[in-house]
Amino acid sequence: MKRALKWLISIILIIVIAGAAGGLYVYNGMQPVKASEQPVKFTIEPRTGTNGIAEILEDQGLIKNSFLFLSYLKWKSEGSRFQAGVYELNPGATYEEIIAKLNSGDVVKAEMIRFTIPEGFTVTQMADKLAEQGIANKEVFLDLAKQATGLSNALLADLSDSDQLTFKLEGYLFPETYELKKGSTETDIVQRMFEETSKRLDEIPDFREKLAQRGMSLNELMTVASLVEREVVADNERSLVAGVIYNRLAEGMKLEIDATVQYLLGKPKERLMNSDLRSVDSPYNTYLYEGLPPGPIAAPSLKSIEAALEPESSEYLFYVTKKDGSGEHLFAKTYNEHLKNIKKSKAAAE
């Protein structure tokens, strides 16, 4: 009897010790790993289950035991709201801290690139600027602007297929400040800028109806808008200058816009000579050819697009820049009036 009692006591002691040891194992296994100030970055891909997440956390040394973490999740009814993404965690975080971070989707903010494209820039100027900032390869950017390949947007159907175009996307990469993820490709950048143009056009009330009423293609409208952009400084003159352009087209007059020659020269000259105006034989040269250039010569602002869409009606056929520093123009209905305005402009500069 005494012997049997001894065995019973021994068995009970073994069970108690084993239970205590197991409890201690579980307790220790659920404690945070050794704390560190060095964050650990890890990625949870979309549709990764809790089993996979637990294994990632254990592999990264952020928890001691994936099975115990999974058991804790089941006990707490957690894990169904975990979000995919790139995370950073410092070793030493508790289960509750880890769960809270994964539930909130507190991911690492992506490094961004930021750049500004001024209004009136050509795609060549854009390519130069982005190359200087180390954001894009100039030649790759220009090739995309020329071919418009690899892009997706309904606006593609409106682009001209003329083989006279210097760049198919000239005028369609909206001048704006952009933020994109670091590592974005030239295609990503061009796509984003192209989408911005589409978005801005869609925001103009009744845009397509107004365009149809003018009997113009989008390419023609954007071409006029680009001319306005490069010719006008004062906002209050944009619609009036657009009206002059339409008046000259209606009269069958050459537009004779300096900005088209500047576009052909590549590097703008402070002052064009008469020889410059007829030196480059190109359909873009409005001193040599009637009508609009084959396409836009720069990226127009929204104000210039709106001016081209709804020009101010007048009888003016000519304008000349005031040489008083205002950037404004003197307008004339006849060539004789225009010659007088030229004299006034020159006199103001003296």
LOGUKE-531575 format. One record per residue: residue in three letters; y, z, x of N, C-alpha, C in turn. Coordinates in steps of 0.05 Angstrom, whole numbers, padded with zeros to 5 digits, always signed. Atoms other than C-alpha are relative to their C-alpha. Layout:
<sites>
AlaYZXYZXYZX;...
</sites>
This chain:
<sites>
Met-00024+00000+00017+00000+00000+00000+00025+00000+00017;Lys-00023-00001-00018+00048+00019+00055+00003-00026+00015;Arg-00001+00025-00015+00029-00044+00092+00012-00023-00017;Ala-00010+00021+00018+00042-00088+00032+00030+00003-00005;Leu-00029-00005+00004+00110-00055+00021+00016-00009+00024;Lys-00013+00009-00025+00127-00069+00094+00004-00030-00001;Trp-00002+00029+00001+00111-00143+00084+00021-00009-00021;Leu-00019+00007+00021+00152-00145+00020+00029+00004+00010;Ile-00027-00006-00011+00212-00113+00054+00008-00021+00021;Ser-00005+00020-00021+00205-00162+00113+00008-00027-00013;Ile-00005+00026+00013+00203-00222+00066+00028+00001-00012;Ile-00027-00002+00013+00265-00197+00028+00021-00002+00022;Leu-00019+00001-00022+00301-00186+00094+00004-00028+00011;Ile-00001+00028-00010+00283-00256+00117+00017-00017-00019;Ile-00014+00016+00020+00309-00285+00052+00030+00007+00001;Val-00029-00008-00001+00374-00245+00056+00013-00011+00025;Ile-00011+00010-00025+00384-00264+00129+00004-00030-00001;Ala-00002+00029+00003+00369-00337+00114+00023-00008-00018;Gly-00022+00005+00019+00416-00336+00055+00027+00004+00013;Ala-00025-00006-00014+00470-00304+00097+00006-00021+00020;Ala-00004+00021-00020+00460-00354+00152+00008-00026-00012;Gly-00008+00024+00014+00462-00411+00103+00028+00001-00010;Gly-00027-00003+00011+00524-00384+00071+00021-00002+00023;Leu-00018+00001-00023+00556-00375+00139+00003-00029+00010;Tyr-00001+00028-00008+00537-00447+00157+00018-00017-00018;Val-00017+00014+00020+00568-00473+00093+00029+00007+00004;Tyr-00028-00010-00003+00630-00430+00103+00013-00013+00025;Asn-00010+00011-00025+00639-00452+00175+00004-00031-00002;Gly-00002+00029+00003+00626-00525+00157+00023-00010-00017;Met-00022+00007+00018+00681-00524+00105+00027+00008+00012;Gln-00025-00008-00012+00733-00495+00151+00013-00024+00015;Pro-00013+00022-00014+00786-00541+00182-00009-00002+00029;Val+00006+00005-00028+00772-00572+00249+00022+00012+00017;Lys-00020-00011-00018+00810-00548+00310+00027-00015-00003;Ala-00026+00012+00005+00884-00560+00298+00010-00016+00025;Ser-00012+00016-00021+00921-00613+00339+00026-00012-00010;Glu-00026+00012+00006+00992-00640+00342-00002-00030+00001;Gln+00003+00029-00002+00965-00710+00355-00012-00011-00026;Pro+00011+00010+00026+00958-00746+00288-00022-00021+00004;Val+00021+00019-00001+00897-00787+00274+00005-00021-00022;Lys-00005+00021+00019+00907-00855+00240-00027-00012-00009;Phe+00025+00012+00010+00852-00882+00195+00007-00017-00025;Thr-00005+00019+00022+00846-00936+00142-00022+00003-00021;Ile+00018+00000+00023+00814-00932+00073+00004-00027-00013;Glu-00001+00026+00012+00799-01002+00049-00002+00002-00030;Pro+00003+00000+00029+00805-01019-00025-00030+00001-00008;Arg+00027-00003+00012+00743-01001-00067-00019+00017+00018;Thr+00017-00018-00016+00717-00952-00014-00006+00025-00017;Gly+00008-00023+00016+00677-00897-00050+00004+00026+00015;Thr-00003-00027-00013+00680-00822-00036-00019+00004+00023;Asn+00019-00003-00022+00617-00826+00007+00011-00013+00025;Gly-00012+00014-00023+00651-00877+00052+00024+00014+00011;Ile-00024-00014-00009+00715-00838+00054-00007+00025+00015;Ala+00010-00024-00014+00678-00774+00073-00010-00006+00028;Glu+00011+00009-00026+00642-00811+00129+00023-00007+00019;Ile-00023+00007-00017+00709-00838+00155+00013+00025+00010;Leu-00014-00025-00008+00740-00769+00156-00017+00015+00021;Glu+00017-00014-00020+00680-00740+00194+00000-00016+00026;Asp-00001+00016-00025+00679-00799+00243+00026+00003+00015;Gln-00027-00003-00012+00753-00789+00256+00005+00029+00009;Gly-00003-00027-00009+00742-00715+00270+00019+00017-00017;Leu-00019-00014+00018+00783-00692+00210-00014+00021-00017;Ile+00017-00020+00014+00726-00654+00175-00025+00003+00017;Lys+00023-00006-00016+00664-00622+00203-00026-00013-00012;Asn+00025+00008+00012+00613-00645+00152+00006-00016-00025;Ser-00007+00017+00023+00617-00703+00103-00015+00009-00025;Phe+00015-00009+00023+00562-00675+00058+00014+00023-00014;Leu-00014-00023+00011+00599-00610+00049+00026-00008-00013;Phe-00025+00009+00012+00664-00647+00035-00005-00013-00027;Leu+00008+00013+00025+00629-00689-00018-00007+00021-00021;Ser+00007-00022+00018+00600-00626-00049+00024+00014-00011;Tyr-00025-00013+00008+00669-00595-00051+00015-00018-00020;Leu-00013+00019+00019+00697-00658-00085-00013+00002-00028;Lys+00015-00002+00026+00643-00654-00139+00006+00026-00014;Trp-00005-00027+00012+00655-00580-00150+00028+00001-00012;Lys-00028+00000+00009+00730-00592-00157+00007-00024-00018;Ser-00005+00025+00016+00722-00658-00197+00022-00017+00012;Glu-00020+00016-00015+00763-00694-00144-00013-00025+00011;Gly+00009+00024-00014+00758-00762-00110+00004-00025-00016;Ser-00003+00024+00017+00768-00809-00169+00028-00012+00003;Arg-00027+00010-00002+00843-00816-00154+00009-00007+00029;Phe-00007+00007-00028+00839-00830-00079+00010-00029+00002;Gln-00013+00026-00002+00882-00889-00059-00005-00013+00028;Ala+00004+00015-00024+00870-00943-00007+00025+00000+00017;Gly-00023+00002-00017+00916-00951+00053-00005+00011+00028;Val+00001-00010-00027+00931-00931+00124+00013+00028+00000;Tyr-00009-00028+00000+00938-00855+00133+00002+00011+00028;Glu+00000-00017-00024+00956-00806+00187-00003+00029-00008;Leu+00005-00028+00005+00930-00735+00188-00002+00015+00026;Asn+00004-00017-00024+00935-00680+00239-00026+00016-00003;Pro+00024-00018+00001+00868-00646+00254+00009+00028-00005;Gly-00007-00027+00008+00868-00577+00224+00008+00002-00029;Ala-00007+00000+00029+00885-00598+00153-00023+00010-00016;Thr+00021-00011+00018+00847-00562+00098-00010-00021-00019;Tyr+00010+00019+00020+00805-00596+00045+00022-00006-00020;Glu-00020+00003+00020+00860-00585-00005+00023-00018+00009;Glu-00022+00017-00011+00913-00617+00040-00009-00029+00003;Ile+00011+00027-00002+00868-00677+00053-00001-00013-00027;Ile+00002+00011+00027+00854-00686-00021+00027-00007-00011;Ala-00027+00005+00010+00927-00681-00039+00012-00025+00012;Lys-00011+00024-00013+00946-00734+00012-00013-00025-00010;Leu+00014+00023+00009+00893-00782-00011+00006-00006-00030;Asn-00007+00004+00029+00910-00771-00085+00028-00012-00003;Ser-00027+00010+00002+00984-00784-00074+00005-00027+00013;Gly-00003+00026-00013+00973-00846-00032+00022+00002+00021;Asp-00020-00005-00021+01017-00816+00023-00007-00015+00025;Val+00009+00017-00022+01004-00874+00069+00022-00003+00021;Val-00019+00005-00022+01037-00892+00135+00018-00023-00008;Lys-00019+00021+00007+01100-00933+00122-00003-00022+00021;Ala+00003+00023-00018+01091-01003+00150+00026-00004+00016;Glu-00023+00007-00017+01137-01022+00208+00011-00026-00011;Met-00013+00022+00013+01188-01071+00182+00017-00016+00020;Ile-00020+00016-00014+01229-01128+00210+00023-00006-00020;Arg-00023+00004+00017+01299-01139+00183+00018-00021+00013;Phe-00018+00020-00010+01344-01199+00190+00018-00010-00022;Thr-00020+00010+00019+01405-01230+00156+00005-00029+00006;Ile-00007+00029-00002+01416-01304+00143+00026-00003-00014;Pro-00027+00003+00012+01490-01318+00132+00001-00025-00018;Glu-00004+00023+00018+01513-01365+00077+00010-00024+00016;Gly-00009+00024-00014+01522-01436+00100-00016-00007+00025;Phe+00017+00006-00023+01469-01433+00155-00018-00023-00005;Thr+00020+00021+00002+01427-01494+00169-00027+00012+00009;Val+00026-00010-00008+01352-01486+00181-00002+00002+00030;Thr+00000-00001-00030+01364-01500+00255+00014+00026+00009;Gln-00014-00025-00007+01414-01442+00258-00018+00024-00007;Met+00019-00022+00007+01363-01398+00222-00021+00003+00021;Ala+00021-00001-00020+01309-01417+00271+00010+00011+00026;Asp-00011-00011-00025+01354-01402+00330+00004+00030-00002;Lys-00005-00028+00004+01374-01335+00302-00026+00017+00000;Leu+00025-00015+00001+01303-01313+00286-00015-00001+00027;Ala+00013+00002-00026+01278-01337+00354+00014+00019+00019;Glu-00016-00018-00018+01334-01298+00390-00008+00029-00006;Gln+00008-00028+00007+01312-01235+00352-00029+00005+00004;Gly+00028-00003-00005+01240-01247+00370-00017+00003-00025;Ile+00014-00003+00026+01220-01252+00297-00017-00024-00006;Ala+00015+00024+00006+01196-01324+00295+00001-00020+00023;Asn+00000+00022-00019+01177-01383+00338+00017-00022-00011;Lys-00019+00020+00010+01233-01434+00332-00014-00026-00009;Glu+00012+00025+00006+01189-01496+00333-00019+00002-00025;Val+00017-00004+00023+01139-01468+00283+00016+00002-00025;Phe-00018-00004+00023+01195-01447+00236+00012-00027-00009;Leu-00012+00026+00007+01228-01516+00240-00021-00019-00011;Asp+00021+00017+00010+01162-01551+00228-00006+00006-00029;Leu+00005-00009+00028+01151-01510+00165+00023-00010-00018;Ala-00023+00009+00015+01222-01526+00142+00000-00030-00004;Lys+00001+00030+00001+01209-01600+00155-00021-00009-00020;Gln+00023+00009+00016+01141-01605+00121-00004+00015-00026;Ala+00004-00017+00024+01142-01548+00070-00029+00003-00007;Thr+00029-00003+00005+01067-01540+00079-00008+00029+00000;Gly+00010-00027+00001+01027-01478+00063+00016+00019-00017;Leu-00016-00017+00017+01077-01453+00012-00010-00002-00029;Ser+00007+00000+00028+01067-01435-00061+00024+00009-00017;Asn-00021-00007+00019+01121-01436-00114+00005-00024-00018;Ala-00005+00022+00019+01137-01477-00176+00023-00018+00009;Leu-00023+00015-00010+01201-01499-00141-00008-00023+00018;Leu+00009+00022-00017+01160-01543-00095+00001-00027-00014;Ala+00000+00025+00016+01156-01595-00151+00027-00012-00001;Asp-00027+00010+00002+01232-01602-00149+00010-00011+00026;Leu-00010+00010-00026+01237-01618-00075-00002-00030+00002;Ser+00000+00029-00004+01254-01688-00055-00022-00008+00021;Asp+00020+00011-00019+01201-01730-00020+00012-00022+00017;Ser-00013+00021-00015+01252-01776+00012-00006+00003+00030;Asp+00005+00000-00029+01234-01796+00084+00026+00001+00016;Gln-00026-00002-00013+01309-01793+00099+00008+00029+00005;Leu-00007-00029-00004+01310-01717+00096-00005+00008+00028;Thr+00004-00012-00026+01320-01681+00161-00020+00022-00002;Phe+00018-00022+00005+01286-01619+00134-00004+00002-00031;Lys+00005-00001+00029+01252-01616+00066+00010+00026-00013;Leu-00008-00026+00011+01271-01542+00058+00029+00006+00006;Glu-00028-00005-00005+01343-01550+00081+00014+00006-00027;Gly-00014-00007+00025+01385-01514+00028-00016+00017-00018;Tyr+00018-00015+00019+01325-01479-00003-00010+00027+00012;Leu+00006-00027-00011+01319-01418+00043+00024+00017-00003;Phe-00024-00013+00010+01366-01370+00011+00013+00019+00021;Pro-00014-00018-00019+01419-01335+00054+00002+00028-00011;Glu+00003-00027+00010+01405-01261+00047-00010+00018+00023;Thr+00012-00019-00019+01384-01198+00084-00029+00006-00009;Tyr+00028-00002+00007+01308-01193+00086-00013+00023+00016;Glu+00018-00019-00013+01257-01139+00103-00029-00009-00005;Leu+00028+00008+00002+01185-01160+00117-00016+00018+00019;Lys+00017-00016-00018+01126-01125+00149+00000-00011+00028;Lys+00002+00009-00027+01124-01127+00224-00026-00015+00004;Gly+00024+00017-00004+01077-01182+00246-00001-00022-00021;Ser-00001+00022+00019+01096-01228+00188+00002-00027+00015;Thr+00000+00027-00013+01083-01301+00206+00024-00016-00009;Glu-00022+00019+00008+01133-01358+00203-00004-00009-00029;Thr+00006+00008+00027+01098-01379+00139+00008+00022-00020;Asp-00008-00022+00016+01108-01310+00110+00030+00001-00004;Ile-00029-00001+00000+01182-01312+00127+00011-00023-00017;Val-00010+00023+00015+01194-01382+00100-00007+00003-00030;Gln+00009-00004+00028+01154-01366+00037+00018+00019-00014;Arg-00017-00020+00012+01196-01304+00024+00028-00011-00006;Met-00027+00011+00004+01262-01341+00033+00000-00021-00022;Phe+00002+00021+00020+01239-01399-00010-00003+00013-00028;Glu+00004-00014+00025+01217-01350-00065+00027+00012-00009;Glu-00026-00011+00007+01286-01318-00062+00018-00021-00014;Thr-00016+00022+00013+01319-01385-00078-00010-00004-00028;Ser+00011+00004+00027+01272-01395-00137+00009+00022-00019;Lys-00008-00023+00016+01287-01325-00162+00030-00001-00008;Arg-00029+00001+00005+01363-01333-00156+00007-00022-00020;Leu-00005+00022+00019+01361-01400-00193-00008+00008-00028;Asp+00010-00009+00026+01320-01369-00249+00018+00020-00013;Glu-00018-00021+00011+01371-01314-00257+00026-00011-00011;Ile-00024+00013+00011+01427-01364-00273-00006-00006-00030;Pro+00005+00005+00029+01433-01365-00350-00002-00029-00006;Asp+00004+00027+00009+01406-01429-00380+00001-00021+00023;Phe-00003+00018-00024+01400-01460-00310-00012-00027-00005;Arg+00014+00026+00003+01350-01515-00327+00014-00017-00022;Glu-00014+00014+00021+01387-01533-00391+00027-00012+00011;Lys-00026+00010-00011+01454-01539-00354-00005-00022+00020;Leu+00007+00021-00019+01421-01580-00299-00006-00026-00014;Ala+00007+00024+00015+01393-01628-00350+00024-00012-00013;Gln-00025+00010+00012+01461-01633-00384+00016-00016+00020;Arg-00015+00014-00021+01491-01655-00318-00014-00026+00008;Gly+00015+00024-00007+01437-01708-00312-00006-00002+00030;Met+00004-00001-00029+01422-01686-00241-00028+00011+00006;Ser+00024-00013-00011+01360-01669-00201+00008+00025+00014;Leu-00006-00024-00014+01355-01602-00168+00010-00006+00028;Asn-00007+00007-00028+01360-01636-00100+00030-00009+00001;Glu-00028+00008+00001+01427-01668-00121+00018+00023-00003;Leu-00017-00023+00004+01454-01603-00146+00003+00017+00025;Met+00000-00017-00024+01434-01564-00084+00015-00014+00023;Thr-00015+00015-00020+01464-01620-00041+00030+00004-00004;Val-00028-00005+00007+01531-01613-00077+00008+00029+00007;Ala-00006-00029-00006+01527-01537-00071+00003+00005+00030;Ser-00002-00003-00029+01515-01543+00004+00026-00011+00011;Leu-00026+00012-00009+01576-01588+00012+00022+00019-00007;Val-00020-00019+00008+01618-01538-00027+00000+00024+00020;Glu+00003-00024-00018+01591-01481+00017+00012-00005+00027;Arg-00011+00006-00027+01610-01516+00082+00029-00007+00000;Glu-00028+00009+00001+01678-01540+00057+00019+00022-00009;Val-00017-00019+00013+01704-01479+00020-00003+00028+00012;Val-00001-00028-00009+01725-01410+00044+00008+00018-00023;Ala-00010-00015+00022+01764-01385-00016-00017-00003-00025;Asp+00018+00002+00023+01718-01368-00075+00013-00014-00024;Asn-00013+00011+00023+01770-01389-00126+00002-00031+00001;Glu-00001+00029-00002+01767-01461-00100-00027-00013-00002;Arg+00026+00012-00001+01692-01471-00102-00004-00020-00024;Ser+00004+00017+00023+01689-01499-00173+00019-00025+00000;Leu-00019+00022-00001+01751-01542-00161-00009-00021+00020;Val+00010+00019-00020+01723-01573-00098-00025-00015-00010;Ala+00024+00013+00012+01657-01586-00134+00009-00022-00019;Gly-00011+00020+00019+01698-01622-00187+00010-00025+00015;Val-00011+00023-00016+01732-01666-00134-00023-00017+00010;Ile+00024+00015-00009+01663-01685-00106-00010-00017-00022;Tyr+00010+00015+00023+01640-01706-00175+00019-00023-00007;Asn-00020+00021+00007+01705-01744-00187-00002-00024+00019;Arg+00002+00022-00020+01697-01784-00122-00026-00016-00004;Leu+00026+00014+00006+01624-01800-00139+00003-00018-00024;Ala-00004+00016+00025+01645-01824-00208+00017-00025+00005;Glu-00018+00022-00006+01698-01869-00177-00013-00019+00021;Gly+00013+00017-00020+01648-01898-00127+00013+00002+00028;Met-00013-00004-00025+01688-01870-00069-00019+00014+00020;Lys+00015-00015-00020+01657-01847-00004+00011+00029+00000;Leu-00008-00028+00001+01658-01771-00001+00017+00007+00024;Glu-00015-00005-00025+01684-01770+00071+00004+00030+00005;Ile+00000-00029-00005+01665-01697+00081-00008+00006+00029;Asp+00005-00006-00028+01671-01672+00152-00026+00015+00005;Ala+00024-00017-00004+01615-01622+00143-00026-00016+00003;Thr+00024+00016-00003+01564-01678+00137-00003-00011+00028;Val+00000+00009-00028+01584-01704+00205-00007+00023+00019;Gln+00006-00024-00016+01582-01634+00234-00030+00005-00001;Tyr+00029-00005+00003+01511-01628+00207-00016-00019+00019;Leu+00013+00020-00017+01491-01691+00245+00003+00006+00029;Leu-00006-00006-00029+01523-01668+00310-00016+00023+00010;Gly+00017-00023-00009+01479-01606+00311+00017+00024+00006;Lys-00018-00022-00007+01529-01562+00346+00028-00006-00010;Pro-00026+00005+00012+01593-01558+00304+00022-00001+00021;Lys-00024+00002-00017+01657-01581+00338+00023+00012-00014;Glu-00023-00012+00012+01721-01544+00327+00018-00020-00014;Arg-00017+00021+00012+01757-01609+00313-00014-00027+00003;Leu+00012+00026-00001+01727-01676+00295+00020-00021+00005;Met-00017+00023-00006+01757-01739+00323-00008-00024-00018;Asn+00007+00024+00016+01760-01806+00285-00025-00013+00011;Ser+00024+00012-00011+01707-01831+00333-00025+00015-00008;Asp+00023-00016+00009+01661-01774+00313-00009-00008-00028;Leu+00006+00004+00028+01666-01791+00239-00017-00025-00005;Arg+00015+00024+00004+01634-01859+00249-00020-00005+00023;Ser+00017+00004-00024+01593-01848+00312-00029+00002-00006;Val+00028-00004+00005+01528-01827+00279-00008-00016-00025;Asp+00009+00016+00022+01495-01879+00235-00024+00014-00014;Ser+00020-00016+00014+01458-01836+00185+00008+00001-00030;Pro-00007-00003+00029+01453-01832+00108+00014+00026-00006;Tyr-00014-00026+00004+01480-01761+00117+00030-00004+00005;Asn-00028+00004-00008+01546-01790+00144+00015-00011-00024;Thr-00015+00008+00025+01591-01792+00082+00025-00016+00006;Tyr-00021+00018-00007+01643-01830+00121-00010-00029+00002;Leu+00012+00026-00002+01595-01889+00128-00013-00009-00026;Tyr+00015+00007+00023+01555-01886+00064+00010+00013-00025;Glu-00009-00010+00026+01573-01877-00009-00022+00019-00011;Gly+00019-00017+00013+01541-01825-00053-00006+00026+00015;Leu+00008-00026-00013+01509-01758-00035-00018-00005+00024;Pro+00020+00001-00021+01471-01746+00029-00028+00002-00012;Pro+00027-00001+00011+01395-01748+00021-00008+00028-00010;Gly+00007-00028+00008+01392-01672+00014+00022+00019+00010;Pro-00020-00020-00008+01430-01607+00027+00004+00000+00030;Ile-00007-00001-00029+01464-01596+00094+00001+00029+00009;Ala-00002-00029-00008+01462-01519+00093-00011+00016-00024;Ala+00009-00018+00021+01440-01459+00053+00023+00010-00017;Pro-00023-00008+00016+01489-01451-00005-00003+00028-00012;Ser-00001-00026+00013+01509-01384-00034-00004-00004-00030;Leu+00002+00002+00029+01498-01368-00107+00026-00010-00013;Lys-00025+00008+00011+01572-01378-00119+00004-00030+00002;Ser-00002+00029-00004+01569-01449-00091-00019-00015-00019;Ile+00019+00013+00019+01507-01465-00133+00012+00000-00028;Glu-00012-00002+00027+01543-01440-00196+00024-00019-00002;Ala-00023+00019+00000+01605-01481-00177-00010-00029-00004;Ala+00011+00027+00002+01563-01544-00169-00011-00005-00028;Leu+00011+00003+00027+01530-01530-00236+00021-00001-00022;Glu-00022+00000+00020+01595-01517-00273+00027-00004+00015;Pro-00024+00006-00015+01652-01551-00235+00025+00002-00018;Glu-00026-00001+00014+01725-01544-00254+00010-00029-00004;Ser-00010+00027+00006+01752-01606-00288+00028-00004+00010;Ser-00027+00007-00009+01812-01640-00256+00001-00030+00005;Glu-00003+00029-00008+01840-01708-00236+00002-00003+00030;Tyr-00002+00001-00030+01839-01691-00162-00022-00017+00012;Leu+00019+00016-00015+01806-01739-00115+00001+00006+00030;Phe-00003-00006-00029+01830-01711-00048+00007+00029+00004;Tyr-00009-00027-00008+01839-01645-00013+00001+00001+00030;Val-00003-00004-00029+01860-01623+00056+00005+00030+00005;Thr-00002-00029-00006+01856-01555+00089+00029+00007+00008;Lys-00026-00010-00009+01921-01516+00094-00003+00011+00028;Lys+00002-00010-00027+01935-01500+00166+00017+00025+00003;Asp-00015-00025-00001+01966-01433+00150-00018+00025+00003;Gly+00019-00022-00004+01904-01391+00163-00013+00011-00025;Ser+00011-00010+00026+01888-01380+00089-00028-00011-00006;Gly+00025+00013+00006+01829-01427+00089+00000-00015-00026;Glu-00003+00014+00026+01854-01456+00023+00007-00029+00005;His-00004+00029-00002+01866-01529+00007+00024-00009-00017;Leu-00020+00014+00016+01921-01575-00018-00015-00023-00014;Phe+00014+00019+00016+01896-01620-00074+00018-00023-00009;Ala-00016+00023+00008+01919-01690-00094-00016-00019-00018;Lys+00012+00019+00018+01906-01741-00148-00001-00028+00012;Thr-00002+00027-00012+01927-01802-00107+00000+00002+00030;Tyr+00001+00000-00029+01921-01824-00035+00028+00005+00012;Asn-00027-00005-00009+01997-01823-00027+00006+00030+00000;Glu-00004-00029+00001+01999-01751-00050-00016+00014+00022;His+00018-00011-00021+01942-01736-00002+00014-00002+00027;Leu-00014+00004-00025+01982-01765+00056+00022+00020+00003;Lys-00022-00020-00001+02041-01720+00038-00012+00028+00006;Asn+00012-00026-00004+01994-01660+00036-00009+00003+00029;Ile+00008-00001-00028+01968-01677+00105+00024+00007+00017;Lys-00024-00006-00015+02039-01677+00131+00008+00030-00003;Lys-00006-00028+00005+02051-01609+00098-00018+00018+00016;Ser+00020-00016-00014+01988-01582+00128+00006+00001+00030;Lys-00006+00002-00029+02007-01606+00198+00026+00016+00006;Ala-00025-00014-00004+02077-01578+00190-00004+00030+00000;Ala+00005-00028+00001+02050-01510+00172-00014+00011+00025;Ala+00014-00008-00025+02009-01509+00236+00018+00000+00024;Glu-00018+00002-00022+02069-01523+00280+00017+00026+00003;
</sites>
